[in-house]
Amino acid sequence: MKADDYRGMTDEEMREKLEDLRESLYRLRHRRAVEEDVGTGQIGEARKDIARVLTVLRERELERVIEGSAHE
């Protein structure tokens, strides 16, 4: 997914997606550790998706902080 797709989600939906992505990455790494055939692209894509979700969550957090300080 792209960052814009994540921006359309609520914070709660993104946290659930983040949990799913982290679990998926764990399973991929485990499969690779037991020498199953796992494409490195799958692992890289999972890591990038996690980073995208965390980035959007952080952007929203900073927006709330900026809005909060603007009202003071």
C-alpha positions in Angstrom: 0.0 0.0 0.0 1.0 3.6 -0.5 1.2 6.2 2.3 -1.9 7.9 0.8 -3.8 4.7 1.3 -2.9 4.7 5.0 -3.8 8.4 5.4 -7.4 7.4 4.5 -7.5 5.1 7.5 -8.3 6.0 11.1 -5.5 5.8 13.8 -7.1 2.6 15.2 -7.2 1.0 11.8 -3.6 1.8 11.2 -2.6 0.4 14.6 -4.3 -2.8 13.7 -2.7 -2.9 10.3 0.7 -2.2 12.0 0.2 -5.2 14.3 -0.7 -7.4 11.3 2.3 -6.2 9.3 4.7 -6.8 12.2 3.3 -10.3 12.6 3.6 -11.0 8.9 7.2 -9.8 9.0 7.9 -12.1 11.9 6.5 -15.1 10.1 8.5 -14.2 6.9 11.7 -14.0 9.0 10.9 -17.3 10.7 10.3 -19.0 7.4 13.6 -17.7 6.1 15.4 -18.9 9.2 14.2 -22.4 8.8 15.5 -22.2 5.2 12.1 -22.0 3.4 12.2 -20.2 0.1 11.2 -16.7 1.0 11.8 -13.9 -1.5 13.8 -11.0 -0.1 11.4 -8.7 -1.8 8.6 -9.8 0.5 10.6 -9.0 3.6 11.6 -5.6 2.3 8.1 -4.7 1.3 6.8 -5.7 4.7 9.4 -3.5 6.3 8.6 -0.6 4.1 4.8 -0.9 4.8 5.6 -0.8 8.5 7.7 2.3 8.0 4.9 3.9 6.0 2.3 3.3 8.8 4.6 4.6 11.5 5.4 7.7 9.4 1.7 8.5 8.9 1.0 7.9 12.6 3.9 10.2 13.5 2.7 12.9 11.1 -0.7 12.9 12.8 0.8 13.0 16.2 2.9 16.1 15.2 -0.2 17.8 13.7 -2.1 17.3 17.0 0.8 18.8 18.9 1.1 21.8 16.6 -2.7 22.4 16.7 -2.6 22.1 20.5 0.2 24.7 20.8 -1.5 27.0 18.3 -4.6 27.2 20.5 -2.7 28.2 23.6 
